[in-house]
Amino acid sequence: MLKFKLLFLLILSLTKTQAQEKKETYLFSKDIAANFENDKSLARFQTTSVDFSRSGYYKLGLETWDKQFNTDTSKKRNLSKEDSLYFKSFKPVNAKKYIIDRSKNEKLIIINEAHNNSRHRVFTTSLLQDLYKNGYRFLGLEALWENLDGKDFAVLESGFYTKESQFGNMIKEAKAIGFTVFGYESTSKVRDGGKTREIEQAENIVKIMNENPNAKFLIHCGYEHLVEGTPGIPTWEKAMAGRIIEMTGINPFTIDQTSYSEKGTKTLNSPYIQQVNQEYSAIMVNKENQAFTGSTENSKKIDCVIIHPVTKIKDNRPDWLSLPKDRKIVKIENAKITEYPALILAYRANEYEKNGIPADIIELITDTEKGNLVLKKSDYKILIKNKDYKVINEYSQSVK
């Protein structure tokens, strides 16, 4: 696990260059797979899993990420008797309701994501409207490279991970609701195992907090940056969240989405997912109103973990894409597609011309597959590309 995290830090310094080198941002799955086979670097599992995620291949992204650990997929995961008994002392509650209720008495919420898992971004997006009602006005994003003042959507140059549709949708939704969206990533090139990065991230957030002392903040970060206690990477000493506590004395409400997320191969899933067995994303709470965080000896110190249910495919798409209730299934007529395979990208009106992020992407290999986009009410430009990335059809689509 530690090796993976150290490798991931290495990628952060490379991603901007790699993104600029690619002629096409959104790729066919076969081309991503070919790039993976030709890439002999240690980071290929991580970069490829993000490539799959960015182009809409959720499961392939998870499967590729899992491959780096050489885990035996035939071996069933089991809990110890002690862990099982401990977990049974908690009961599931709806994660969204729990977070919104608790947010009323918080000033700073930090929620994380895995950078190859667009589901985490969809869940954070589903919180935005209710958090705004509860007084939250600032959304801080680790992945954002530019200031969005005066812009109501992200563009390709706004960041590396922000190129992914659900990340772009999160930014668009936040801006439309009224959030001030800001980036807080460190720009330091100091090589000290990430310690300076954690400090500078915290300093950038605290600066905005000090300028807006009465405001409430939501911070969306990657992986262990939300750890309040001892992070898994010793060279950090303290993670970003721990540094914020150190600088301000404010105790953030920290929400981990990554520890018990589903894997690309079902047998690799944590047994906790099966034990919860709910249709909704859950946070486990005991009689003392304490949330489950993994174990009684969890030195990382977070406030709660979300256990998302295993993805179900509905209308040929992941069911959680419709978690924001205003999204609808939009069928692509076969007559619109003259060549297969086809890559279909849906851009909000007037955003494609400004280098915007597509609201959704799907790939259709043959004419027997259902072409369903998941979009909210708006006007769109639909682009259809052939295997050579040539636009073979372009039309307008209104979703009401």
C-alpha positions in Angstrom: 0.0 0.0 0.0 2.8 2.4 0.9 4.6 1.7 -2.4 1.4 2.5 -4.3 1.1 5.9 -2.5 4.7 6.8 -3.1 4.3 6.0 -6.8 1.1 8.1 -6.9 3.0 11.1 -5.7 5.5 10.7 -8.5 2.6 10.8 -11.0 1.4 14.1 -9.8 4.6 15.8 -11.2 4.1 14.1 -14.6 0.4 14.4 -15.3 0.4 17.9 -16.6 3.1 17.2 -19.2 1.4 13.9 -20.2 -1.9 15.7 -20.7 -0.4 18.3 -23.0 1.3 15.6 -25.1 -2.0 13.9 -26.0 -3.7 15.0 -29.2 -7.0 13.5 -28.1 -8.2 13.9 -24.6 -11.0 11.3 -24.8 -10.0 7.9 -26.2 -11.5 4.7 -27.4 -11.0 1.8 -24.9 -8.9 -0.2 -27.4 -6.5 2.8 -27.8 -6.1 3.2 -24.0 -5.5 -0.6 -23.7 -2.8 -0.4 -26.5 -1.1 2.5 -24.7 -1.0 0.5 -21.6 0.6 -2.5 -23.3 3.3 -0.2 -24.8 3.9 1.6 -21.5 6.6 -0.1 -19.4 6.8 2.4 -16.6 5.9 1.6 -13.0 3.1 4.2 -13.1 1.3 2.6 -16.1 -1.5 1.0 -13.9 -2.3 4.3 -12.3 -2.1 6.5 -15.4 -4.1 4.0 -17.5 -6.8 3.6 -14.8 -7.2 7.4 -14.9 -7.3 7.4 -18.7 -10.1 4.8 -18.6 -12.0 6.9 -16.0 -11.7 10.1 -18.0 -13.1 8.5 -21.1 -16.1 7.0 -19.3 -14.9 3.4 -18.8 -15.7 3.1 -15.1 -15.2 -0.6 -14.6 -12.1 -0.8 -16.8 -10.6 2.0 -14.7 -11.2 0.0 -11.5 -9.9 -3.2 -13.0 -6.7 -1.6 -14.2 -6.0 0.0 -10.8 -6.4 -3.4 -9.1 -3.9 -5.1 -11.4 -0.9 -3.3 -9.9 -1.3 -5.2 -6.6 -1.1 -8.7 -8.1 -3.9 -9.9 -5.8 -5.3 -13.4 -6.1 -8.9 -12.7 -7.3 -10.0 -16.3 -6.6 -9.5 -15.9 -2.8 -12.5 -14.8 -0.8 -12.0 -11.8 1.5 -12.9 -12.6 5.1 -13.1 -10.6 8.3 -11.7 -11.7 11.5 -14.2 -12.7 14.2 -13.2 -9.7 16.2 -13.7 -7.3 13.3 -17.0 -8.9 12.3 -18.4 -8.5 15.8 -17.2 -5.0 16.1 -18.8 -4.1 12.7 -22.1 -5.6 13.8 -22.4 -3.1 16.6 -23.0 -0.4 13.9 -26.2 0.1 11.9 -26.4 1.7 8.4 -27.8 5.1 7.9 -28.2 7.0 4.6 -24.8 8.7 4.0 -26.2 11.7 2.3 -28.8 12.4 5.1 -26.1 11.8 7.8 -23.7 14.3 6.1 -26.3 17.0 5.5 -27.7 16.7 9.0 -24.2 16.9 10.6 -23.1 19.7 8.2 -25.4 22.2 10.0 -23.0 22.3 13.0 -19.8 22.1 11.0 -17.6 24.9 9.5 -15.3 22.7 7.4 -16.0 19.5 5.6 -13.3 17.5 3.8 -14.4 14.6 1.6 -12.0 12.6 -0.6 -12.0 10.7 -3.9 -10.0 8.1 -5.7 -8.7 9.8 -8.8 -9.8 6.9 -11.1 -13.3 6.7 -9.6 -15.9 9.1 -11.0 -18.6 7.7 -8.6 -17.0 9.7 -5.8 -17.4 12.9 -7.7 -21.0 12.2 -8.4 -21.7 11.6 -4.7 -20.0 14.9 -3.8 -22.1 16.6 -6.5 -25.3 15.2 -5.0 -24.4 17.0 -1.7 -23.9 20.5 -3.1 -27.5 21.9 -3.1 -28.3 20.8 0.4 -24.9 22.0 1.7 -25.5 25.4 0.1 -28.8 25.5 1.9 -26.9 24.9 5.2 -24.6 27.8 4.6 -21.7 26.4 2.6 -20.4 28.9 0.1 -16.8 27.7 -0.8 -15.8 24.5 -2.6 -12.0 23.8 -2.7 -10.6 21.4 -5.2 -7.2 19.8 -5.1 -7.4 19.1 -8.8 -8.1 22.6 -10.0 -5.2 24.5 -11.6 -6.8 27.8 -12.5 -9.0 30.5 -10.9 -12.6 30.2 -12.1 -13.6 33.7 -11.3 -15.8 34.9 -14.1 -16.3 31.4 -15.5 -19.2 29.2 -15.0 -17.6 25.9 -16.2 -14.2 24.2 -16.3 -12.2 23.8 -19.5 -9.6 21.4 -20.6 -6.9 23.7 -19.3 -8.5 23.9 -15.8 -6.8 20.8 -14.6 -5.8 17.1 -15.3 -8.5 15.2 -13.3 -11.0 17.9 -14.0 -11.2 16.8 -17.6 -13.3 13.8 -16.6 -17.0 14.4 -17.2 -18.3 13.9 -13.6 -15.6 16.3 -12.3 -16.6 18.9 -14.9 -20.3 18.4 -13.9 -19.4 18.9 -10.2 -17.7 22.2 -11.0 -20.6 23.3 -13.3 -23.2 22.4 -10.7 -21.3 24.2 -7.9 -20.9 27.3 -9.9 -24.6 27.3 -10.9 -25.7 26.9 -7.3 -23.6 29.8 -6.2 -20.4 28.3 -4.7 -17.1 30.1 -5.0 -14.8 27.3 -6.5 -11.1 27.5 -5.8 -8.0 25.4 -6.3 -5.5 24.9 -3.5 -2.8 22.6 -4.8 0.8 23.3 -3.9 3.1 24.7 -6.5 6.2 23.8 -4.6 8.9 21.7 -6.4 10.6 20.8 -3.1 11.3 17.0 -3.0 10.7 16.0 0.6 8.4 13.1 0.3 5.3 15.3 0.2 5.6 17.2 3.5 5.8 20.6 1.9 2.9 19.8 -0.4 0.7 19.0 2.5 1.7 22.2 4.3 1.2 24.4 1.3 -2.2 22.8 0.5 -3.3 23.6 4.0 -1.9 27.2 3.8 -3.8 27.9 0.6 -7.1 26.7 2.1 -6.5 28.6 5.4 -5.7 31.8 3.5 -9.2 31.7 1.9 -10.8 30.8 5.3 -9.1 33.7 7.0 -10.3 36.0 4.2 -13.9 34.7 4.8 -14.1 34.1 8.5 -17.8 33.6 8.7 -18.1 31.2 5.7 -18.5 27.4 5.6 -16.2 25.3 3.4 -16.4 22.0 1.5 -13.0 20.6 0.5 -12.8 17.8 -2.1 -9.4 16.1 -2.1 -7.7 12.9 -3.1 -7.1 9.9 -0.9 -5.3 10.5 2.4 -5.1 14.3 2.4 -8.2 14.2 4.7 -6.4 12.3 7.4 -6.5 14.1 10.8 -4.1 11.8 12.5 -1.1 9.8 11.2 -1.1 9.4 7.4 0.0 6.2 5.7 3.0 8.1 4.1 5.4 8.8 7.0 7.3 11.5 5.1 4.2 13.7 5.2 4.3 13.7 9.0 0.8 15.2 8.9 -1.7 15.3 6.0 -3.3 18.4 4.7 -6.3 18.1 7.1 -3.9 17.7 10.1 -2.0 20.8 9.0 -5.3 22.8 8.9 -6.1 21.7 12.4 -2.6 22.8 13.4 -3.0 26.2 11.8 -6.5 27.0 12.8 -7.6 24.9 15.7 -10.7 24.0 13.7 -11.7 20.3 13.7 -12.9 19.4 10.2 -15.6 16.9 9.5 -13.7 14.3 7.4 -15.5 11.8 5.1 -13.6 8.9 3.5 -15.1 7.5 0.2 -12.0 5.5 -0.8 -11.3 2.9 1.9 -14.3 0.6 1.1 -15.1 1.4 -2.5 -15.9 -1.5 -4.8 -13.1 -3.0 -6.8 -13.0 -3.8 -10.5 -13.2 -7.5 -9.6 -16.1 -8.4 -7.2 -14.1 -10.9 -5.2 -11.7 -8.1 -4.2 -14.4 -6.1 -2.6 -14.2 -5.6 1.2 -16.6 -7.9 3.1 -18.0 -4.8 4.7 -19.8 -3.9 1.4 -21.7 -7.2 1.4 -22.5 -7.0 5.2 -24.0 -3.6 4.7 -26.0 -4.8 1.7 -28.1 -1.6 1.2 -29.4 0.0 -2.0 -28.0 3.4 -0.8 -24.6 4.7 0.2 -24.2 4.1 3.9 -22.4 5.4 6.9 -22.4 3.0 9.9 -23.3 4.4 13.2 -23.5 2.8 16.7 -25.8 3.4 19.7 -23.4 6.1 21.0 -23.9 7.9 17.6 -20.2 7.2 16.7 -19.5 6.4 13.1 -17.5 3.4 11.9 -14.0 4.4 10.6 -12.4 1.0 10.0 -11.2 -0.2 13.4 -10.8 0.8 17.0 -7.0 1.3 16.4 -7.3 3.6 13.4 -4.4 6.0 13.9 -5.3 7.8 10.7 -8.2 9.4 12.4 -11.1 10.3 10.2 -14.8 11.0 11.2 -16.6 8.5 9.0 -16.3 6.2 6.0 -18.9 5.8 3.2 -19.7 2.3 2.1 -21.1 2.6 -1.4 -23.2 -0.3 -2.7 -21.9 -2.4 -5.7 -22.7 -0.7 -9.0 -25.7 -1.9 -10.9 -26.1 -1.3 -14.6 -29.3 0.4 -15.5 -30.1 1.3 -19.1 -26.5 0.2 -19.9 -25.0 2.8 -17.6 -23.9 2.7 -13.9 -27.0 3.4 -11.7 -25.2 6.0 -9.5 -24.9 8.4 -12.5 -28.6 9.3 -11.8 -27.9 10.1 -8.1 -28.4 13.8 -8.7 -32.2 13.5 -9.2 -32.4 15.9 -12.1 -30.5 13.7 -14.5 -32.3 11.8 -17.2 -31.6 8.9 -19.7 -31.2 10.3 -23.2 -31.2 7.7 -25.9 -29.0 8.0 -29.0 -30.8 6.9 -32.1 -29.0 4.3 -34.2 -29.7 6.4 -37.3 -27.3 9.0 -35.9 -24.4 6.6 -36.0 -23.0 5.6 -39.4 -19.8 3.9 -38.3 -18.8 1.6 -35.4 -17.1 1.7 -33.0 -18.3 5.2 -32.1 -17.4 7.6 -29.4 -20.3 9.8 -28.4 -19.6 13.1 -26.4 -22.3 15.4 -25.1 -21.3 19.0 -24.5 -23.5 21.7 -23.0 -24.4 24.3 -25.5 -21.6 26.8 -26.3 -19.0 24.9 -24.1 -17.4 22.7 -26.8 -16.3 25.8 -28.7 -14.6 27.1 -25.6 -12.7 23.9 -24.8 -15.3 22.8 -22.2 -15.6 19.4 -20.6 -18.2 16.9 -22.0 -21.2 16.3 -19.6 -21.1 12.6 -20.6 -19.2 10.2 -22.8 -20.1 6.7 -24.1 -18.5 4.3 -26.5 -20.5 2.0 -28.7 -18.7 -1.0 -30.2 -21.5 -2.3 -32.4 -25.1 -1.3 -33.4 -26.5 -3.9 -30.9 -25.5 -1.8 -27.9 -27.8 0.8 -26.3 -26.6 4.3 -26.7 -27.7 6.1 -23.5 -26.4 9.3 -22.2 -27.2 10.5 -18.6 -27.8 14.3 -18.7 -29.6 17.0 -16.7 -32.0 19.5 -18.2 -30.1 21.7 -20.7 -29.3 22.1 -24.4 -26.4 20.0 -25.7 -24.2 19.6 -28.7 -23.7 15.9 -29.4 -20.5 14.8 -31.2 -20.0 11.3 -32.7 -16.5 10.3 -33.6 -15.3 7.3 -35.5 -12.3 5.1 -34.7 -10.0 7.7 -36.3 -11.4 10.4 -34.1 -13.0 12.1 -37.0 -16.4 13.7 -36.2 -18.9 11.8 -38.4 -22.0 13.5 -37.0 -22.9 16.5 -34.9 -26.3 17.7 -33.8 -28.2 19.6 -31.1 -30.1 17.9 -28.3 -32.5 19.5 -25.8 -33.1 17.7 -22.5 -36.3 18.9 -20.8 
